[in-house]
Amino acid sequence: MIDVHCHLTEDVLLNMLENVLREARDVGVRALITSGTSYLDGCKVLEIADNSYVYASLGLMPYYSEDPEQVTRLAVENRERVVAIGEVGLDYYLGGRETRQRQQEVFRRFIEASKELDLPLVIHSRSAGRYALDILIGMGAERVVMHAFDGSASEAERGAARGYYFSIPPSVARSEQKQKMVRRLKLENLLLESDAPALGPERGVVNYPKNIVVSAEYVARLKNLSVERVVETTTQSAMELFQIHF
């Protein structure tokens, strides 16, 4: 399995990183992509990324006000060590019109950067799935992962029709919305993520990359497939999208 989205630089994981990675290996995780959420966090990501087991994705959370060009420059300077731009996108859960306009401008800049660097995008779209898809499709983005998508299944199908991927976290175990989305999308449009330390199978409990086993098992159950097929297909898709080679 490949965990396409986690946050290993969060203190709760970073302080016991060796154990976290060992436990992930023990359940069959072959690689992890850890996403930066700011410039300083991106620098931490690059410190722990070894491009053999842990890979780097650099981004900026939509509700952070810092200059996106700092993160873009960091990605340019470390292009050979970065496998994606993200997480980036929109978050309409909080904030008014001015905040949303700023988020849209920054999001468009990162989409442009992904094209310039020939890197896929990992998208945050909390309470903004339809709007994020509108911008992505409107700008012709092609290599896209919608991380922990919380929109409707029909909106997910609109993205899947463009070849976008939807990464499924362990919270699928307790989310009817994500279960419905998994049923509706083709396996070829799904990936596995932990989003550790968030979005675990139990609400309010620290999540770990090893829990993508839960994601794989639920996808298999919901689609009436073997876990082996789910693992094989999602791993191959992730390897091709992020250019990860074992």
N, C-alpha and C positions, 0 to 999 in steps of 0.2 A: 504494500500500500504506500501511497504518497500523500502526506498531509500537506495540502496545497496552501493552507493558511493558518498560521498560529502566531503567537507573540511571545517568543522565548525571552525577550528582554524585559518582560514584566518581572518585578522583584520576586514574586511568589514562585516563578519558574527559574529565573536566573540564579537565585540563591541555592538551588539544588539541581543545576542544569545537568550535571553528569548523571544523576539518578534518573532525571526526566528522559534523557536520551537513551539510557540503557533500557528503561522500561518500554520505551517506544520500539526499540530494536527487538526486544523479547517477544512482542506481539506481531512482528512482521512489518513494521514501518521501515521502508527502504530509504526514504528521504523526507525532509521537512523543509517547507518554505516559510521563513519567519518574516513578517511584514513590519516595516517601520511606520510609525505614525507621526513623525516629526523629523526635523533635521537632526537633533541630538539623538533621538531614538534610532534614526537611520545609521548614525555613526556607531552606536552600540551593536546594531544588527551586523554591520560589516566586521566588527571585532570578533563575533562568534561564528560567522559564516565561513565554512571551510570548503565549500563547493565540492564536497564528496558525500556529505550526509546532511548538512545544514546549508540551505541556500538563501540568498538575500533578495528581498523585494523592498523597494524604497517608496514611501508615499507620505501623505499628509492627511490627517483626519479632517473632514470637511468643516468642522466647527472650530478648528484652530485658526488663529488669525495671522500666523507667521507668513513670511514671504515664500511662496511656492518655488521661486527661482533658486533658493538655497538647496532645496531637495533635488531639483532638476540638475543643478550643477554637480551635486554629490553623485547622482546617477551617471552623469556624463563622465566624471573623473574616474568612476569605478565600473565602467560599462562591462568589462570582462568578468566582473564578480557579481553582477546583478542579473536576475532572471525575469524580473517583472517590475512594473510601476504599480505601486499600491501599498496600503490600500488608499484609494482616492475615491471621490464621488460626491454624493449629496446626503445630507442628514436634515430632514424637515421635521424631526421629532420636536425640536425646539427652535426658536428664532423666528423673526418676522421677515417682511419682504426684502429689506436691505440685506439682511444676512443671507437670504436665499440667492439674491442676485450676486453677491460676492462669491458664494459657493459655486455657482454656475460658471463664473468667470475663471476661477481657479481650476475647476474640473476640466473646462475646455483646454486650458493650458497644459494640463497633464496628459490629456488625450493627444495633443500635438506632440508632446515630448515622447510619448510612447511610439508614435510613428517615426519621429526623428531617430530614435534609438533602436527601432525595430524590436520592441519588447511588448509582451502582452500586458493587459491591464487587470488588476484585481480591484473590484468595485464594491464600495460601501454605499448602500442606498436605503438607509433606515427611513421608513415612512415616505420614501421618495422613489420607489422602484420604477413607476411609469415615467417619471420625469427624467430619471437617469437613463433609461432606455431611449427616450426621445432624443436626448443629446448624443448618446453613443451612436445611434442609428443615423441621426442627422449629420454627424461628422464622419461617417463611414468607418468607424472603429470595427475591426474584424476579429482580433484575438482578445477575447474578453471572458473574465470569470466574474459572475455575479455572486459575491460572497454572502452566505447566509441570507439570501433574498427573502424579504418579508412581504412581497407583493402578491397579487393574485396569481393563480395557476395560469389564467389566460394571458396575463402579462408575461409570465415566464415563457409560455409557448411562443409569444411574439419574439422574445430574445432568442430562444432556441432555433427559431426559423432562420435567424441570421447566423447561426452557427455558434452562438454564445454558450458558455458552460455555466452550470449552476452547482456550486460546491455545497455539500450537505454536511452540517455539523451534527454532533451527537445529540443536540437538543431536538432532533427529529423524533426522538423517543417520546417527547411530551408535547409536540407541536402538530396539531391537526392541519395547520396551514402548510407546513413543510411536507407532511405525509401526502397531502393532496397533490402538491407540486411534484413529488417523486413519482406518484402514480401516473401523472399526466405527461411527464417528459420522457423522452427516450433515454435509455441507459447511456447512449453515446454522448448525451449532453450533460451528464452528471460527473462530478468529481467528489472526492472526500476531503473534508477539512475538520480540524478540531476547534479552531478559533480559541484554543487554550490561551489564557486560563478562563475564558468565558464560554457560554453556550454548551455546558456539559449536559449529560443525560438527566441530571438532577438539578433543579433550580437552586441557586444560591450556594452551590458547592464548587470548589476549585476544580477546573477541568484540566485534563492532561492530554498531550498528543496521542497517547496509547488508546484513548477512547474513540479514535476513528474506527476501531473495530465495531463499535456500536452503530456508527453511520453505515458501515458496509453491511452489517447484519440486517438493519432496518430497510435499507434499499433492496436487499435481496428478498426479504419477506414481502415488502409492499409490491414488488414487481414479479413475484413468484419465480425467482431465479436462484441459482446457487450462489453462495457467497464467493466461491472461486471465480465465477464468471464476472461478478461485480468487481472484484479486486483486479482481475486481469484487464478488464475494459477500462476502468478508471485510471489504473496505473499507466497503461499505454497512452491514454489520452493526455495525462499529465506530462509524461515524458516528451511527447511530441509538442505540446503547447509551450512548455517551459524549456525545451531543449536540454533535458536532464538525461544523462546517459550513465548507466551502471557499468 
